[in-house]
Amino acid sequence: MSEISELLDADAQNVRHTKELFRNFSPELFGTLDEAASLFRTTLRIFGQGCSDADAVDKAIINKYGSELGIVDSEEMDQLLNSTFPEYSNRSEFLIEIINARDRIRSRPLRAYILIQIFRAYMWAVTDLLRLRITPAHGYLRLQIEGVALLGIMRNRPEVAWEWKDVGLGKEGTRFFRNYQTKIKEFVKSNDFEFAYNYASGTAQHIRFSSAIRRFSISKEQVPERGEVLEHYEVGFQEADLDNPAKLISDTLFFLWIQYLIFISLTKVLPELEDPILINTRIPNFGDKISRLRGLLKKMFPDQVNQWEA
């Protein structure tokens, strides 16, 4: 059997063992992972509905101010939205309203793509967690947080969505990141994401010793005929010890808590996301469940938790 096949077989076994470990800790834990996925699906659905309603409002704004400017057909409106006409300069406030409405309409499908990528990063991370790959699972937090931060920037400046769409893999990407790096960092800090963002960046986005120490081992081998002692260095592909489950459960609850903060932030950065049940009931209940599980962890493993919190 090849090494890759062995790893895949180990992954399948670890998923079963991890799910069993979670159920033994609390039947709620694995269900909470599923609940987060469901919340993302619900968020996408509500956002889609809100976009349709908001588009209708913005189209009415364009028609209203277009009428004030004497525009009677869509072709002339298209020309107006892509050009600057001197004859309209004395009524620039109407142009500003039209352009702002246009930018909001154009931004919505692009912001939906970002929201989908935040969800996808969550699903990738969960499957890595179940396979005991903690470092990449936490690494996806950076992508999620960055996505929410971009949505926050685009709320006030919807035209940034179009700029984001045109970012390639070369200098454009570097330029875009530099242009908005400060605002992303401000968002990260003001929304309690700073530790998670820096932790994800430091352990999963770079080759560092902290990325290896979870399953780093050194063994020694005597070679009498050569009179030497050889040292063997290994780093395991799976990063958790199922015989000592407290750290894995703690890592999982930390990951879930960041998802809770992400959901709260999404309700702030997506004005189209208006749903009282989601905002006032489902998201708070999700956070309460994670808090209960964190309390249970401290009750079941007080020594380990106290050591981590020290």
PLY file of the C-alpha trace (Angstrom):
ply
format ascii 1.0
element vertex 310
property float x
property float y
property float z
element edge 309
property int vertex1
property int vertex2
end_header
0.00 0.00 0.00
1.31 3.45 -0.88
1.92 6.10 1.77
-0.92 8.20 0.36
-3.33 5.26 0.55
-2.25 4.63 4.14
-2.91 8.26 4.99
-6.37 8.13 3.43
-7.20 4.98 5.39
-5.95 6.64 8.57
-8.11 9.69 7.81
-11.24 7.54 7.49
-10.51 5.80 10.79
-9.72 9.06 12.55
-12.99 10.64 11.43
-14.91 7.76 13.02
-12.87 7.93 16.21
-13.13 11.72 16.44
-16.90 11.69 16.03
-17.15 9.03 18.74
-14.89 11.09 21.02
-17.08 14.15 20.50
-20.24 12.15 21.27
-18.66 10.78 24.45
-17.80 14.31 25.55
-21.26 15.64 24.71
-23.88 14.68 22.10
-24.15 18.42 21.42
-20.60 18.91 20.16
-20.81 17.29 16.73
-24.32 18.67 16.35
-22.94 22.16 16.96
-20.52 21.71 14.07
-23.47 20.77 11.89
-25.49 23.68 13.24
-22.82 26.14 12.12
-23.04 24.71 8.59
-26.81 25.11 8.71
-26.44 28.71 9.90
-24.19 29.48 6.95
-26.77 28.00 4.58
-29.51 30.05 6.21
-27.37 33.18 6.06
-26.80 32.69 2.34
-30.51 32.17 1.70
-31.57 35.23 3.69
-28.85 37.34 2.07
-30.07 36.27 -1.38
-33.63 37.28 -0.54
-32.44 40.56 0.95
-30.41 41.31 -2.17
-33.49 40.97 -4.38
-35.42 43.41 -2.20
-32.51 45.84 -1.97
-31.90 45.69 -5.73
-35.52 46.70 -6.30
-35.08 49.72 -4.01
-31.85 50.78 -5.74
-33.37 50.38 -9.20
-36.20 52.66 -8.10
-33.60 55.22 -6.97
-31.86 55.02 -10.36
-35.17 55.47 -12.19
-36.20 58.36 -9.95
-33.03 60.39 -10.37
-32.68 59.34 -13.99
-36.10 60.86 -14.60
-34.97 64.05 -12.84
-32.07 64.18 -15.32
-34.38 63.62 -18.27
-33.10 60.12 -19.12
-35.79 58.16 -20.92
-34.18 54.88 -22.03
-31.77 52.25 -20.70
-29.14 52.93 -23.36
-28.74 56.53 -22.29
-28.65 55.40 -18.65
-25.87 52.91 -19.46
-23.90 55.68 -21.13
-24.43 57.90 -18.11
-23.25 55.22 -15.66
-20.06 54.66 -17.63
-19.25 58.24 -18.58
-19.21 61.78 -17.25
-21.40 64.22 -19.15
-20.69 67.97 -18.77
-24.37 68.79 -19.28
-25.20 67.02 -16.01
-22.51 68.74 -13.94
-24.90 71.25 -12.38
-27.00 68.38 -11.02
-24.20 66.22 -9.68
-26.12 65.19 -6.57
-28.47 63.16 -8.80
-25.50 61.50 -10.46
-24.03 60.61 -7.08
-27.28 58.94 -5.99
-27.48 57.00 -9.26
-23.85 55.87 -9.13
-24.12 54.85 -5.48
-27.22 52.81 -6.22
-25.51 51.21 -9.20
-22.46 50.31 -7.11
-24.63 48.69 -4.46
-26.40 46.57 -7.08
-23.14 45.52 -8.70
-21.57 44.67 -5.34
-24.23 42.26 -4.12
-23.42 39.18 -6.22
-19.73 39.75 -5.55
-20.33 39.97 -1.82
-22.33 36.75 -2.12
-19.22 35.09 -3.60
-17.22 36.20 -0.58
-19.88 34.85 1.76
-19.81 31.51 -0.06
-16.03 31.37 0.30
-16.34 32.02 4.04
-18.74 29.06 4.24
-16.49 26.88 2.11
-13.51 27.65 4.37
-15.61 26.54 7.32
-16.48 23.21 5.71
-12.86 22.56 4.72
-11.77 23.38 8.27
-14.31 21.07 9.91
-13.31 18.12 7.77
-9.67 18.80 8.65
-10.55 18.92 12.34
-12.25 15.54 12.13
-9.14 14.14 10.45
-7.06 15.56 13.32
-5.38 18.21 11.17
-5.65 21.08 13.60
-3.14 23.47 12.03
-4.82 23.78 8.60
-8.25 23.87 10.26
-7.23 26.92 12.27
-5.49 28.35 9.21
-8.85 28.67 7.46
-9.90 31.10 10.18
-7.68 33.73 8.59
-9.51 33.36 5.27
-12.88 33.57 7.00
-11.97 36.62 9.05
-10.42 38.36 6.05
-13.61 37.68 4.09
-15.79 39.23 6.79
-13.44 42.22 6.99
-13.73 42.77 3.23
-17.52 42.64 3.51
-17.26 45.30 6.20
-15.22 47.53 3.90
-17.67 46.96 1.04
-20.66 47.91 3.15
-19.51 51.53 3.23
-17.71 51.44 -0.11
-19.56 49.00 -2.42
-17.36 49.97 -5.36
-14.51 48.06 -3.67
-16.33 44.83 -4.60
-15.70 45.51 -8.27
-12.07 46.28 -7.53
-11.83 42.97 -5.62
-13.31 41.10 -8.58
-10.52 42.27 -10.87
-7.69 41.25 -8.52
-5.40 38.70 -10.14
-2.53 36.64 -8.78
0.20 39.15 -9.53
0.84 42.76 -8.67
-2.90 43.57 -8.58
-3.33 41.30 -5.58
-0.40 42.85 -3.75
-1.67 46.34 -4.54
-5.21 45.51 -3.38
-3.95 44.00 -0.13
-1.74 47.01 0.60
-4.58 49.42 -0.14
-6.90 47.77 2.38
-4.50 46.11 4.81
-4.92 48.85 7.41
-8.70 48.73 7.29
-8.69 44.93 7.49
-6.49 45.07 10.57
-8.74 47.72 12.13
-11.77 45.50 11.54
-9.97 42.45 12.97
-9.01 44.33 16.13
-12.38 45.99 16.73
-14.36 42.76 16.33
-12.38 40.49 18.70
-10.69 38.56 15.89
-7.13 39.69 16.59
-5.93 36.60 18.47
-7.55 34.13 16.06
-6.29 36.02 13.01
-2.72 36.26 14.28
-2.75 32.68 15.54
-4.00 31.38 12.19
-1.45 33.48 10.33
1.42 32.45 12.55
0.80 28.71 12.74
-0.78 27.85 9.41
0.26 30.48 6.87
4.01 30.18 7.42
6.52 27.39 8.04
7.26 27.85 11.71
8.27 25.57 14.56
4.90 26.24 16.23
3.27 24.48 13.26
5.19 21.28 13.98
5.32 20.86 17.73
1.88 19.22 18.08
3.17 15.86 16.87
6.89 16.45 16.71
9.02 13.58 17.98
12.70 12.61 18.20
13.83 9.02 18.51
17.33 7.63 18.85
18.81 4.54 17.25
21.96 2.81 18.36
24.25 1.69 15.53
26.86 -0.46 17.31
28.83 -1.40 14.23
29.41 2.28 13.53
29.64 3.36 17.15
27.01 6.02 16.54
23.62 7.10 17.80
21.30 8.31 15.04
18.47 10.72 15.74
15.21 10.47 13.80
12.89 13.47 13.54
9.23 12.99 12.70
6.13 15.17 12.44
2.81 13.34 12.42
0.18 14.09 9.80
-2.50 13.84 12.47
-2.00 16.44 15.19
-4.20 15.26 18.05
-3.93 12.41 20.51
-7.31 10.70 20.88
-6.19 9.18 24.18
-5.89 12.71 25.58
-8.99 14.38 24.16
-9.09 17.63 26.16
-6.84 19.61 23.77
-8.70 18.46 20.67
-12.04 19.40 22.22
-10.62 22.74 23.35
-9.32 23.46 19.84
-12.70 22.56 18.37
-14.60 24.81 20.80
-12.20 27.68 20.09
-12.86 27.19 16.38
-16.62 27.16 16.97
-16.46 30.31 19.12
-14.79 32.17 16.25
-17.64 31.00 14.00
-20.07 32.56 16.48
-18.17 35.87 16.28
-18.23 35.57 12.48
-22.02 35.20 12.45
-22.39 38.23 14.71
-20.12 40.24 12.41
-21.99 39.14 9.30
-25.20 40.63 10.70
-23.32 43.94 11.00
-21.58 44.03 7.63
-24.45 42.75 5.45
-27.33 45.25 5.58
-29.38 42.87 3.42
-29.22 40.25 6.18
-32.39 41.20 8.01
-34.09 38.30 9.75
-35.22 38.57 13.40
-35.16 34.82 14.01
-31.59 34.49 12.74
-30.29 37.60 14.50
-32.23 37.44 17.78
-32.65 33.70 18.28
-30.55 31.30 16.23
-27.17 33.05 16.49
-27.49 33.82 20.25
-28.60 30.22 20.90
-25.58 28.99 18.95
-23.28 31.10 21.13
-24.99 29.90 24.33
-24.48 26.28 23.30
-20.75 26.83 22.75
-20.50 28.54 26.15
-22.17 25.54 27.81
-19.77 23.17 26.10
-16.79 25.27 27.19
-18.11 25.09 30.73
-18.45 21.32 30.44
-14.86 21.08 29.19
-13.63 22.97 32.25
-15.69 20.71 34.51
-14.41 17.48 32.93
-10.77 18.56 32.50
-10.17 21.26 35.14
-6.41 20.77 35.44
-5.75 21.08 31.71
-8.08 24.06 31.25
-6.59 25.89 34.25
-3.12 25.29 32.85
-4.08 26.70 29.42
-5.74 29.73 31.00
-2.81 30.49 33.30
0 1
1 2
2 3
3 4
4 5
5 6
6 7
7 8
8 9
9 10
10 11
11 12
12 13
13 14
14 15
15 16
16 17
17 18
18 19
19 20
20 21
21 22
22 23
23 24
24 25
25 26
26 27
27 28
28 29
29 30
30 31
31 32
32 33
33 34
34 35
35 36
36 37
37 38
38 39
39 40
40 41
41 42
42 43
43 44
44 45
45 46
46 47
47 48
48 49
49 50
50 51
51 52
52 53
53 54
54 55
55 56
56 57
57 58
58 59
59 60
60 61
61 62
62 63
63 64
64 65
65 66
66 67
67 68
68 69
69 70
70 71
71 72
72 73
73 74
74 75
75 76
76 77
77 78
78 79
79 80
80 81
81 82
82 83
83 84
84 85
85 86
86 87
87 88
88 89
89 90
90 91
91 92
92 93
93 94
94 95
95 96
96 97
97 98
98 99
99 100
100 101
101 102
102 103
103 104
104 105
105 106
106 107
107 108
108 109
109 110
110 111
111 112
112 113
113 114
114 115
115 116
116 117
117 118
118 119
119 120
120 121
121 122
122 123
123 124
124 125
125 126
126 127
127 128
128 129
129 130
130 131
131 132
132 133
133 134
134 135
135 136
136 137
137 138
138 139
139 140
140 141
141 142
142 143
143 144
144 145
145 146
146 147
147 148
148 149
149 150
150 151
151 152
152 153
153 154
154 155
155 156
156 157
157 158
158 159
159 160
160 161
161 162
162 163
163 164
164 165
165 166
166 167
167 168
168 169
169 170
170 171
171 172
172 173
173 174
174 175
175 176
176 177
177 178
178 179
179 180
180 181
181 182
182 183
183 184
184 185
185 186
186 187
187 188
188 189
189 190
190 191
191 192
192 193
193 194
194 195
195 196
196 197
197 198
198 199
199 200
200 201
201 202
202 203
203 204
204 205
205 206
206 207
207 208
208 209
209 210
210 211
211 212
212 213
213 214
214 215
215 216
216 217
217 218
218 219
219 220
220 221
221 222
222 223
223 224
224 225
225 226
226 227
227 228
228 229
229 230
230 231
231 232
232 233
233 234
234 235
235 236
236 237
237 238
238 239
239 240
240 241
241 242
242 243
243 244
244 245
245 246
246 247
247 248
248 249
249 250
250 251
251 252
252 253
253 254
254 255
255 256
256 257
257 258
258 259
259 260
260 261
261 262
262 263
263 264
264 265
265 266
266 267
267 268
268 269
269 270
270 271
271 272
272 273
273 274
274 275
275 276
276 277
277 278
278 279
279 280
280 281
281 282
282 283
283 284
284 285
285 286
286 287
287 288
288 289
289 290
290 291
291 292
292 293
293 294
294 295
295 296
296 297
297 298
298 299
299 300
300 301
301 302
302 303
303 304
304 305
305 306
306 307
307 308
308 309
